[in-house]
Amino acid sequence: MRGLPRAQEPSIVTGTVRDLAGRPLAGADAFLLETLEGASVDSAGVFRFPTAARGSATLVVQHTGYLEVRRVVALPPANPIPITLQLAPVSLEAITVEAGTYRLGNLPDVTLDELEVVFTPGAAADPFRAIQTFPGLQSVGEGAGLFVRGGDLSETRVLLDGATVLSPFRLDTDRTVSFGRFDPFQLRGIRFSAGGFGAEYGDALSAVADLESVDRPAESELGVTAAIGALSAGLHLDLSETAGLRVTATRTDTEMLMRMTGRRDEFDEVPSSSDLSGGGQWLYRDGGSLKAFALLQTDRVGVRIDDPGYSGIYRSDGRADLLALSGLEDLRGFGLTWGLATSGSRKDEDFGALRLERGDRLTQARAKVEVPLGRGASVAAGTELEHRTADLRGSIPVRSHDNAPGASTTVFSADEPGVRVGAFGELELQPSNALRFLLGLRTDRSTFTGRVTAAPRLSASWRPTAHLALTTAWGAFHQVPDPLLYEPTLGDPTLPAMHARHLIAGATWDDGARLIRVEAYRKRYGSLAARTREGVTRGGGTGAATGADVFVKEEFTLLGLDARLAYSFIRSERTDPDSGESARSPFDVTHTLHIVVNRGFGGWLETGVAYRAATGAPFTPIRSATFDSGRDLWQPHYGAPMSERLPTYNRLDLSATVLKSLWADNLTVFFVSVMNSLDRVNVRDYRYSADYSERIALKTPFPRTIYFGVTTTLPF
């Protein structure tokens, strides 16, 4: 957690405000968005006000009848800041709502601020689990994965400072519960789009989670967190008024937590992980900044698995790394952003006849230029280059039901390198503050597919009243299948890029105290590629998803409550790779409901309640079995694909956080949460007896669980 701000000598922000003819605009307001410090513009068109803020900040200039201007500036500024305002045809607030998009953190126009992410009960301070409380995401299991509007986990692209994160989840297997790799205090904010996103984003069929790392620290301090199962330390260094560094180290060992929940016997080796991450920012001139972020994580688990064909220990040993450099340049009104990054992962798995070692590496470069054209128009263009390598070593059972040592296996030894080049252009038109159009075109070429794709995209927003906004979006989207689906043994080297079409329409009401958002959508899929139970690649799949989402956020001032509700309805189907038939999607969770209520007391106590309910996910049942005397085991016979559902899911989580200042410039936080407080028995899957005559429910890994800890800051 961050400490209380120190007093420091204020600097002076000064500048001029004029119209296009060069006339001073007396009475305009100029202020910093983050601190609300500001002043009115005098008769000479000059503003001047003090601020104690340092680093990057957003200067906002407003005047009745003119388009608002927002400019990122470095504090303290070296020179006066010139601002030119353009006349606006209408005086309503400029459009900021985009179809399918939500923002988290301390970015402008956020839906959830960074503390709401931390205080979300049951989210375990995981940004991805906080995103799951938004509409449009289906509850598929207990992990941190983002299954969006009928899409698979792999259809959501996760970025950090513009760089694709190859492995955004830790302990990411179907045998354990995954978590996100990022601490919420490493992030300044998240822009999450559940569909209809702009042409800047490619290689994603369903959604984009665009994470932005924090800026340089405003003070030097040491932070320490101790919780049941985890110990973390973070060092923040304020090197100068323009530079700073952050380093965090975390060690997680769930031994005590598993014993408290009565689950220790399920593991030969309890889930554990280590994390070393850090970043820095240098504001080398006014309007120019350089950021760096690095991460190295490892995780291990050994869990007991009872399958009809084999009972033993499943072991997973994973590693992930990320190094990202990004820059921002303001060149006389032209905005340039660029980035260089490398992201990698390696995972070793071992269970009976299954032995796999998979490695991935993605090296990437990108650049984007934004140019204002005047009179409510601007254009953006960019390009990106990615080099992807994937390798696979080991063996998998020929028959999915026969995983015992000695079973027939397919041996892999594959290396699949490839290059993707992408480019895009976007034209933004705002003929008035109440109307906004975004027209884009994207093209990509991958050496995996050997083909060029073109993806036109269009979105529009209209604000007929001060509080109501109507949005719509349409577009084409493409994604290259997993590189290892192209390997020659069980793969298909001829796979084209998968594609989808999005159509979204929605309405948003926002009067400051209440936010209501309703959206309906339709998605169509083509050229989907997936593996069968036996690991064989099947291409040519199709699918569709139709649904509606509702999001409500309201402040009940008299009761001191902040509440939000997210509801999603979906009907989703796609080609089943095993049968070739069209069936329910594995992610067709018809109804998903999240309700979160927070209550603060006197600035020192925060309490919260979260309720989650969802229709059970579909699965393919086993109807019968025949005995295989040669292997001395039973061979299952499957029923119609995705013809049954798991039971309905329900969970109630509670949390409380106490904030104290134990000494000058200190913030100490004591936290406790009770996950699944009603001890609800939810079913995550089924396993079968050896002859498949009995179906046994596998419970979710969260019985009633108490999680607690403390975090404190030590300024120096």
Order of alpha helices (4+ residues) and beta strands (2+ residues): beta-beta-beta-beta-beta-beta-beta-beta-alpha-alpha-beta-beta-beta-beta-beta-beta-beta-beta-beta-alpha-beta-beta-beta-beta-beta-beta-beta-beta-beta-beta-beta-beta-beta-beta-beta-beta-beta-beta-beta-beta-beta-beta-beta-beta-beta-beta
